[in-house]
């Protein structure tokens, strides 16, 4: 019976007892706790200070060294620029454009593998989303953005005129708009000298006359006009 009771007592004891060891910081006298006895022992042996006091000492030491010229402070952005310096170069074997590398090792690897630049690899390895994102994915993204679960629900419940406007702008943005005259002057209403993109046959006219969205978005129907004229013209 004695051994049975002893056995039960052992089973009911906690697996691990969290022991804390305490000491005071020798500088500010704040209480420090250690869950590891070895850490507590080493802190006592080295007479270690708390984190706050240690950081203050380091800061004062670095400031003094900086004033004496023994320590050169490098701003973080300058340090990053120095890290990102690329001193190793080679030409793309396909198009001849210069490529830069951060180390001699990466340069040697590139030469060994005969790698090409990013522009050439896009065509060489067909790195595009044309085969990944298909029309049904785009339709689902449009439906999700409008707050619907699928494209069928989007077509059924979304206001028809608003959908027509979206279609016009979707086709419009497929054109190289940056080549339009005065594109560099585009801006918001109220900004002096600002121009805005205009559909010569407006979107409202296209909706009223049942003109397909692709027709309203044609290149010939696009121009840049002053924001005041665009405001007076309306949609």
C-alpha positions as CSV (number, residue, x, y, z in Angstrom):
1,X,0.0,0.0,0.0
2,X,2.8,2.4,0.7
3,X,4.4,2.0,-2.7
4,X,1.0,2.4,-4.4
5,X,0.4,5.7,-2.7
6,X,4.0,6.9,-3.5
7,X,3.4,6.0,-7.2
8,X,0.2,8.0,-7.3
9,X,1.9,11.0,-5.7
10,X,4.6,11.0,-8.4
11,X,2.1,10.8,-11.2
12,X,0.1,13.8,-9.8
13,X,3.2,16.1,-9.5
14,X,3.7,18.7,-12.3
15,X,6.0,17.7,-15.1
16,X,8.0,21.0,-14.9
17,X,8.2,23.5,-12.1
18,X,8.9,27.0,-13.4
19,X,11.7,28.3,-11.1
20,X,12.5,32.0,-11.1
21,X,15.8,33.4,-9.9
22,X,15.9,37.0,-8.9
23,X,18.6,39.7,-8.6
24,X,18.9,43.5,-8.7
25,X,20.5,45.6,-11.3
26,X,23.8,47.0,-9.8
27,X,23.1,50.4,-11.3
28,X,19.4,51.3,-11.0
29,X,18.5,48.5,-8.5
30,X,15.5,47.3,-10.4
31,X,14.5,43.7,-9.8
32,X,15.4,41.2,-12.6
33,X,14.0,37.7,-13.0
34,X,15.7,34.7,-14.7
35,X,14.0,31.4,-15.5
36,X,17.3,29.8,-16.3
37,X,19.7,29.2,-13.4
38,X,22.8,29.4,-15.6
39,X,21.7,32.8,-16.9
40,X,21.2,34.0,-13.4
41,X,24.6,32.6,-12.3
42,X,26.4,34.3,-15.2
43,X,24.7,37.6,-14.6
44,X,25.8,37.5,-11.0
45,X,29.3,36.6,-12.0
46,X,29.6,39.4,-14.6
47,X,27.7,41.9,-12.5
48,X,25.4,42.5,-15.6
49,X,23.1,45.5,-15.7
50,X,19.5,45.6,-16.9
51,X,18.7,46.1,-20.6
52,X,17.8,49.8,-20.1
53,X,21.0,50.6,-18.3
54,X,23.1,48.7,-20.8
55,X,21.6,50.5,-23.8
56,X,22.1,53.9,-22.1
57,X,25.8,53.0,-21.5
58,X,26.3,51.9,-25.1
59,X,24.6,55.1,-26.4
60,X,26.8,57.4,-24.3
61,X,30.0,55.5,-25.3
62,X,29.2,55.8,-29.0
63,X,28.4,59.5,-28.7
64,X,31.8,60.1,-27.0
65,X,33.6,58.1,-29.6
66,X,31.8,60.0,-32.4
67,X,32.8,63.4,-30.8
68,X,36.5,62.2,-30.6
69,X,36.4,61.0,-34.2
70,X,36.9,57.4,-33.3
71,X,33.5,56.3,-34.6
72,X,32.0,57.3,-38.0
73,X,28.2,57.2,-38.1
74,X,26.7,56.1,-41.4
75,X,23.0,56.9,-42.0
76,X,20.9,53.8,-42.7
77,X,20.0,54.9,-46.2
78,X,23.7,55.5,-47.0
79,X,24.6,52.1,-45.6
80,X,21.9,50.6,-47.8
81,X,23.3,52.3,-50.9
82,X,26.7,51.0,-50.0
83,X,25.3,47.5,-49.6
84,X,23.5,47.7,-52.9
85,X,26.6,48.8,-54.9
86,X,27.0,46.6,-58.0
87,X,30.6,46.4,-59.1
88,X,30.5,43.3,-61.3
89,X,29.1,43.5,-64.8
90,X,28.6,41.5,-68.0
91,X,26.6,41.8,-71.1
92,X,23.5,39.8,-71.9
93,X,24.5,37.1,-74.5
94,X,21.2,37.6,-76.2
95,X,20.6,41.4,-76.6
96,X,24.0,42.8,-75.4
97,X,22.5,45.0,-72.6
98,X,24.8,45.4,-69.5
99,X,23.8,43.4,-66.4
100,X,25.1,44.2,-62.9
101,X,25.8,41.8,-60.0
102,X,26.4,42.4,-56.3
103,X,29.3,39.9,-55.9
104,X,31.9,38.0,-57.9
105,X,30.3,34.7,-57.1
106,X,26.9,35.6,-58.6
107,X,28.8,36.9,-61.7
108,X,30.7,33.7,-62.1
109,X,27.4,31.7,-61.7
110,X,25.7,33.8,-64.4
111,X,28.6,33.3,-66.8
112,X,28.6,29.5,-66.1
113,X,24.8,29.2,-66.7
114,X,24.9,31.7,-69.6
115,X,21.9,33.6,-68.1
116,X,20.1,36.3,-70.0
117,X,18.7,39.7,-68.8
118,X,15.1,39.9,-67.4
119,X,13.7,41.4,-70.7
120,X,15.1,38.5,-72.7
121,X,14.0,35.8,-70.2
122,X,10.4,37.1,-70.5
123,X,10.4,36.1,-74.1
124,X,12.7,33.1,-73.9
125,X,10.9,31.4,-71.1
126,X,7.4,32.9,-71.8
127,X,7.2,34.6,-68.4
128,X,3.8,36.1,-68.8
129,X,0.4,35.8,-67.2
130,X,-1.4,35.1,-70.5
131,X,-1.5,31.4,-69.8
132,X,-2.2,31.7,-66.1
133,X,-4.9,34.4,-65.8
134,X,-7.6,33.7,-68.3
135,X,-10.8,35.5,-69.1
136,X,-12.9,33.6,-66.5
137,X,-10.4,34.7,-63.9
138,X,-10.7,38.3,-64.9
139,X,-14.5,38.1,-64.9
140,X,-14.4,36.6,-61.3
141,X,-12.1,39.5,-60.2
142,X,-14.5,42.1,-61.7
143,X,-17.4,40.4,-59.9
144,X,-15.5,40.2,-56.6
145,X,-14.4,43.8,-56.8
146,X,-18.1,44.9,-57.3
147,X,-19.2,42.8,-54.2
148,X,-20.7,39.7,-55.9
149,X,-19.9,36.0,-55.6
150,X,-19.7,35.2,-59.3
151,X,-19.8,36.9,-62.7
152,X,-23.4,35.7,-63.5
153,X,-24.7,37.4,-60.3
154,X,-22.7,40.5,-61.2
155,X,-24.3,40.7,-64.7
156,X,-27.7,40.1,-63.3
157,X,-27.8,42.5,-60.4
158,X,-25.2,45.2,-61.2
159,X,-26.8,48.4,-62.6
160,X,-26.7,48.1,-66.4
161,X,-25.6,51.7,-67.0
162,X,-22.8,51.4,-64.5
163,X,-21.7,48.2,-66.1
164,X,-21.7,49.9,-69.5
165,X,-19.5,52.7,-68.1
166,X,-17.0,50.2,-66.6
167,X,-16.9,48.3,-70.0
168,X,-16.0,51.6,-71.8
169,X,-13.2,52.4,-69.4
170,X,-11.9,48.9,-69.5
171,X,-11.5,49.0,-73.2
172,X,-10.2,52.6,-73.0
173,X,-7.3,51.7,-70.8
174,X,-6.1,49.1,-73.3
175,X,-4.9,51.9,-75.6
176,X,-1.4,53.6,-75.2
177,X,-3.0,56.7,-73.6
178,X,0.4,58.2,-72.8
179,X,0.9,58.9,-76.5
180,X,-2.1,61.3,-76.6
181,X,-1.4,65.0,-77.0
182,X,-1.4,66.9,-73.7
183,X,-1.3,63.6,-71.7
184,X,1.6,65.0,-69.7
185,X,-0.7,67.8,-68.5
186,X,-3.4,65.5,-67.1
187,X,-4.8,66.6,-63.7
188,X,-7.8,67.1,-61.4
189,X,-10.6,69.6,-61.7
190,X,-9.6,73.0,-60.4
191,X,-5.9,72.7,-61.2
192,X,-4.8,75.5,-63.5
193,X,-3.7,74.2,-66.9
194,X,-4.8,70.6,-66.2
195,X,-6.2,68.4,-69.0
196,X,-8.5,65.3,-68.8
197,X,-9.2,62.3,-70.9
198,X,-12.4,62.8,-72.9
199,X,-14.6,60.5,-75.1
200,X,-15.7,62.7,-78.1
201,X,-18.9,60.8,-78.3
202,X,-19.6,60.6,-74.6
203,X,-20.4,57.5,-72.6
204,X,-23.9,58.9,-71.8
205,X,-24.6,59.3,-75.6
206,X,-23.3,55.8,-76.2
207,X,-25.6,54.4,-73.5
208,X,-28.6,56.3,-74.8
209,X,-28.1,55.4,-78.4
210,X,-27.1,51.8,-77.6
211,X,-23.6,52.1,-79.1
212,X,-21.4,49.2,-78.1
213,X,-18.8,50.0,-75.4
214,X,-16.0,49.0,-77.8
215,X,-17.0,51.7,-80.2
216,X,-17.1,54.5,-77.6
217,X,-13.6,53.3,-76.4
218,X,-12.0,53.4,-79.8
219,X,-8.8,55.4,-80.2
220,X,-10.4,57.8,-82.7
221,X,-12.9,58.8,-80.0
222,X,-10.3,59.7,-77.4
223,X,-8.7,63.1,-76.8
224,X,-7.3,65.3,-74.0
225,X,-9.2,68.5,-73.2
226,X,-9.0,71.2,-70.5
227,X,-10.8,70.1,-67.3
228,X,-13.3,73.1,-67.6
229,X,-14.4,71.9,-71.0
230,X,-14.7,68.3,-69.7
231,X,-16.7,69.5,-66.7
232,X,-19.1,71.5,-68.9
233,X,-19.5,68.6,-71.3
234,X,-20.5,66.1,-68.7
235,X,-20.3,62.3,-69.0
